[in-house]
Amino acid sequence: MDKERIAGGVKKATGNIKEAAGKVTGNRQLEAEGRADKSEGRVRSAIGHAKDAVRELVGGKGKR
């Protein structure tokens, strides 16, 4: 698993927490930051998935 996928998952989780906290407290800025973090997490996760797919096509991690 690529570290971008892990970072993406963490960023998505952080975004969910921020967005929920912003909704509960009525803080629109925090809510918007949460949505932005979730979006960034999705992008990082997609990049990680792509890297993993390329590694698999090329022959696996560590093989040359």
DSSP file with accessible surface (Angstrom, degrees, kcal/mol):
  #  RESIDUE AA STRUCTURE BP1 BP2  ACC     N-H-->O    O-->H-N    N-H-->O    O-->H-N    TCO  KAPPA ALPHA  PHI   PSI    X-CA   Y-CA   Z-CA
    1    1 A M              0   0  141      0, 0.0     2,-0.1     0, 0.0    48,-0.1   0.000 360.0 360.0 360.0 131.3    0.0    0.0    0.0
    2    2 A D    >>  -     0   0    7     46,-0.2     4,-1.3     1,-0.1     3,-0.8  -0.401 360.0-126.1 -74.4 146.1    1.4    3.4   -1.0
    3    3 A K  H 3> S+     0   0  167      1,-0.2     4,-2.7     2,-0.2     5,-0.2   0.767 109.1  64.8 -66.4 -21.5    2.0    6.0    1.7
    4    4 A E  H 3> S+     0   0   46      2,-0.2     4,-2.4     1,-0.2    -1,-0.2   0.877  99.7  52.6 -65.4 -36.4   -0.2    8.4   -0.4
    5    5 A R  H <> S+     0   0   67     -3,-0.8     4,-2.1     2,-0.2    -2,-0.2   0.909 111.1  46.5 -64.2 -41.4   -3.2    6.2    0.2
    6    6 A I  H  X S+     0   0   95     -4,-1.3     4,-2.3     2,-0.2    -2,-0.2   0.946 113.3  47.9 -65.8 -48.2   -2.5    6.2    4.0
    7    7 A A  H  X S+     0   0   37     -4,-2.7     4,-2.5     1,-0.2    -2,-0.2   0.890 111.1  52.7 -60.2 -38.3   -2.0   10.0    4.0
    8    8 A G  H  X S+     0   0    0     -4,-2.4     4,-2.5     2,-0.2    -1,-0.2   0.910 108.0  49.9 -63.7 -42.3   -5.2   10.4    2.0
    9    9 A G  H  X S+     0   0   34     -4,-2.1     4,-2.2     2,-0.2    -2,-0.2   0.909 111.8  48.0 -63.3 -40.8   -7.2    8.3    4.5
   10   10 A V  H  X S+     0   0   88     -4,-2.3     4,-2.6     2,-0.2    -2,-0.2   0.925 112.1  49.7 -65.4 -43.0   -5.9   10.3    7.4
   11   11 A K  H  X S+     0   0   63     -4,-2.5     4,-2.4     1,-0.2    -2,-0.2   0.894 110.3  50.4 -64.7 -39.7   -6.7   13.6    5.6
   12   12 A K  H  X S+     0   0   70     -4,-2.5     4,-2.3     2,-0.2    -1,-0.2   0.922 111.6  48.0 -63.4 -43.2  -10.3   12.4    4.8
   13   13 A A  H  X S+     0   0   47     -4,-2.2     4,-2.1     2,-0.2    -2,-0.2   0.923 111.8  49.4 -64.3 -42.9  -10.9   11.4    8.4
   14   14 A T  H  X S+     0   0   55     -4,-2.6     4,-2.7     1,-0.2    -1,-0.2   0.910 110.5  51.6 -61.1 -41.9   -9.5   14.7    9.7
   15   15 A G  H  X S+     0   0    0     -4,-2.4     4,-2.8     1,-0.2     5,-0.2   0.899 107.2  52.1 -62.9 -41.5  -11.8   16.5    7.2
   16   16 A N  H  X S+     0   0   85     -4,-2.3     4,-2.4     2,-0.2    -1,-0.2   0.915 111.5  47.4 -60.6 -42.4  -14.8   14.6    8.4
   17   17 A I  H  X S+     0   0  121     -4,-2.1     4,-2.7     2,-0.2     5,-0.2   0.938 113.8  46.6 -65.6 -46.5  -14.1   15.5   12.0
   18   18 A K  H  X S+     0   0   63     -4,-2.7     4,-2.6     2,-0.2    -2,-0.2   0.914 112.9  49.5 -62.4 -43.6  -13.5   19.2   11.1
   19   19 A E  H  X S+     0   0   20     -4,-2.8     4,-2.2     2,-0.2    -1,-0.2   0.934 113.0  46.5 -62.3 -44.6  -16.7   19.3    9.0
   20   20 A A  H  X S+     0   0   52     -4,-2.4     4,-2.5    -5,-0.2    -2,-0.2   0.922 112.9  49.5 -64.7 -42.5  -18.8   17.8   11.7
   21   21 A A  H  X S+     0   0   39     -4,-2.7     4,-2.5     1,-0.2     6,-0.3   0.902 110.3  51.4 -63.5 -39.6  -17.4   20.1   14.4
   22   22 A G  H  X>S+     0   0    0     -4,-2.6     5,-1.3    -5,-0.2     4,-1.2   0.898 110.6  48.2 -64.1 -39.5  -18.0   23.1   12.2
   23   23 A K  H  <5S+     0   0  127     -4,-2.2    -2,-0.2     2,-0.2    -1,-0.2   0.924 113.2  47.5 -65.4 -44.0  -21.6   22.0   11.6
   24   24 A V  H  <5S+     0   0  126     -4,-2.5    -2,-0.2     1,-0.2    -1,-0.2   0.908 120.1  37.1 -65.6 -41.6  -22.2   21.4   15.4
   25   25 A T  H  <5S-     0   0   98     -4,-2.5    -1,-0.2    -5,-0.2    -2,-0.2   0.557 107.6-120.0 -88.7  -9.7  -20.6   24.7   16.4
   26   26 A G  T  <5 +     0   0   59     -4,-1.2     2,-1.0     1,-0.2    -3,-0.2   0.662  62.3 148.0  78.4  17.1  -22.0   26.8   13.5
   27   27 A N     >< -     0   0   73     -5,-1.3     4,-2.1    -6,-0.3    -1,-0.2  -0.735  26.6-174.4 -90.2 100.5  -18.4   27.6   12.4
   28   28 A R  H  > S+     0   0  209     -2,-1.0     4,-2.4     1,-0.2    -1,-0.2   0.839  81.2  55.8 -66.6 -32.7  -18.6   27.9    8.6
   29   29 A Q  H  > S+     0   0  137      2,-0.2     4,-2.5     1,-0.2    -1,-0.2   0.933 109.0  46.0 -66.3 -44.3  -14.9   28.3    8.2
   30   30 A L  H  > S+     0   0   43      2,-0.2     4,-2.2     1,-0.2    -2,-0.2   0.907 112.2  52.1 -64.1 -39.3  -14.1   25.1   10.1
   31   31 A E  H  X S+     0   0   40     -4,-2.1     4,-2.1     2,-0.2    -2,-0.2   0.922 110.5  47.7 -62.1 -43.8  -16.8   23.3    8.1
   32   32 A A  H  X S+     0   0   42     -4,-2.4     4,-2.5     1,-0.2    -2,-0.2   0.897 109.6  52.9 -65.7 -40.2  -15.2   24.6    4.8
   33   33 A E  H  X S+     0   0   75     -4,-2.5     4,-2.7     1,-0.2    -1,-0.2   0.898 108.0  52.6 -60.5 -40.2  -11.7   23.5    6.0
   34   34 A G  H  X S+     0   0    0     -4,-2.2     4,-2.4     2,-0.2    -2,-0.2   0.922 109.0  47.9 -62.1 -44.1  -13.2   20.0    6.6
   35   35 A R  H  X S+     0   0  110     -4,-2.1     4,-2.2     2,-0.2    -1,-0.2   0.905 112.5  49.7 -63.4 -40.3  -14.6   19.8    3.2
   36   36 A A  H  X S+     0   0   56     -4,-2.5     4,-2.5     2,-0.2    -2,-0.2   0.920 110.5  49.9 -64.4 -42.2  -11.3   21.0    1.7
   37   37 A D  H  X S+     0   0   17     -4,-2.7     4,-2.5     1,-0.2    -2,-0.2   0.901 109.5  51.5 -63.5 -40.5   -9.4   18.4    3.7
   38   38 A K  H  X S+     0   0   35     -4,-2.4     4,-2.3     2,-0.2    -1,-0.2   0.919 110.2  49.2 -62.6 -41.4  -11.7   15.6    2.6
   39   39 A S  H  X S+     0   0   59     -4,-2.2     4,-2.1     2,-0.2    -2,-0.2   0.924 111.1  48.8 -63.4 -45.0  -11.2   16.6   -1.0
   40   40 A E  H  X S+     0   0   74     -4,-2.5     4,-2.8     1,-0.2     5,-0.2   0.911 110.2  52.8 -61.2 -39.9   -7.4   16.6   -0.6
   41   41 A G  H  X S+     0   0    0     -4,-2.5     4,-2.5     1,-0.2    -2,-0.2   0.903 107.1  51.2 -62.5 -40.6   -7.7   13.2    1.0
   42   42 A R  H  X S+     0   0  131     -4,-2.3     4,-2.3     2,-0.2    -1,-0.2   0.909 111.3  48.0 -62.8 -41.0   -9.6   11.8   -1.9
   43   43 A V  H  X S+     0   0   88     -4,-2.1     4,-2.4     2,-0.2    -2,-0.2   0.945 112.5  47.8 -65.4 -47.1   -7.0   13.1   -4.3
   44   44 A R  H  X S+     0   0   85     -4,-2.8     4,-2.4     1,-0.2    -2,-0.2   0.907 111.9  50.8 -60.3 -41.0   -4.1   11.7   -2.3
   45   45 A S  H  X S+     0   0   14     -4,-2.5     4,-2.5    -5,-0.2    -1,-0.2   0.911 109.5  50.1 -63.5 -42.2   -5.9    8.4   -2.0
   46   46 A A  H  X S+     0   0   59     -4,-2.3     4,-2.4     2,-0.2    -1,-0.2   0.901 109.5  51.4 -63.6 -39.3   -6.5    8.3   -5.8
   47   47 A I  H  X S+     0   0   76     -4,-2.4     4,-2.6     2,-0.2    -2,-0.2   0.928 110.3  49.6 -62.8 -43.5   -2.8    9.0   -6.4
   48   48 A G  H  X S+     0   0    0     -4,-2.4     4,-2.4     1,-0.2   -46,-0.2   0.908 109.7  50.4 -61.9 -41.7   -1.9    6.2   -4.1
   49   49 A H  H  X S+     0   0   92     -4,-2.5     4,-2.4     2,-0.2    -1,-0.2   0.915 110.8  49.8 -62.0 -42.3   -4.2    3.8   -5.9
   50   50 A A  H  X S+     0   0   56     -4,-2.4     4,-2.4     2,-0.2    -2,-0.2   0.919 110.2  49.8 -63.5 -43.4   -2.7    4.8   -9.2
   51   51 A K  H  X S+     0   0   86     -4,-2.6     4,-2.5     1,-0.2    -1,-0.2   0.914 111.1  49.8 -61.5 -42.7    0.8    4.2   -7.9
   52   52 A D  H  X S+     0   0   26     -4,-2.4     4,-2.3     2,-0.2    -1,-0.2   0.908 110.1  50.7 -62.7 -40.9   -0.1    0.8   -6.6
   53   53 A A  H  X S+     0   0   49     -4,-2.4     4,-2.3     2,-0.2    -2,-0.2   0.914 110.6  48.9 -64.3 -41.1   -1.7   -0.1   -9.9
   54   54 A V  H  X S+     0   0   86     -4,-2.4     4,-2.6     2,-0.2     5,-0.2   0.932 110.4  50.9 -64.6 -44.1    1.4    0.9  -11.8
   55   55 A R  H  X>S+     0   0   82     -4,-2.5     5,-3.4     1,-0.2     4,-1.5   0.906 110.6  49.7 -59.0 -41.3    3.6   -1.1   -9.5
   56   56 A E  H  <5S+     0   0  162     -4,-2.3    -1,-0.2     3,-0.2    -2,-0.2   0.905 112.4  46.9 -65.5 -40.9    1.4   -4.1  -10.0
   57   57 A L  H  <5S+     0   0  152     -4,-2.3    -2,-0.2     1,-0.2    -1,-0.2   0.878 110.8  52.2 -67.7 -36.5    1.6   -3.7  -13.8
   58   58 A V  H  <5S-     0   0  118     -4,-2.6    -1,-0.2    -5,-0.2    -2,-0.2   0.763 133.2 -81.7 -75.2 -24.9    5.3   -3.3  -13.8
   59   59 A G  T  <5S-     0   0   35     -4,-1.5    -3,-0.2    -5,-0.2    -2,-0.1   0.542  72.6 -72.0 137.3  10.2    5.9   -6.4  -11.7
   60   60 A G    > < -     0   0   30     -5,-3.4     3,-1.0    -6,-0.2     2,-0.3  -0.033  67.8 -48.7  97.2 162.7    5.4   -5.7   -8.1
   61   61 A K  T 3  S+     0   0  164      1,-0.2     3,-0.1    -9,-0.0    -9,-0.0  -0.513 121.7   7.9 -73.2 129.9    7.1   -3.8   -5.4
   62   62 A G  T 3  S+     0   0   78     -2,-0.3     2,-0.3     1,-0.3    -1,-0.2   0.346  97.6 118.3  85.7  -9.2   10.8   -4.6   -5.1
   63   63 A K    <         0   0  158     -3,-1.0    -1,-0.3    -4,-0.0    -3,-0.0  -0.729 360.0 360.0 -92.2 142.5   11.1   -6.7   -8.2
   64   64 A R              0   0  292     -2,-0.3    -5,-0.0    -3,-0.1    -3,-0.0  -0.964 360.0 360.0-136.2 360.0   13.3   -5.6  -11.1
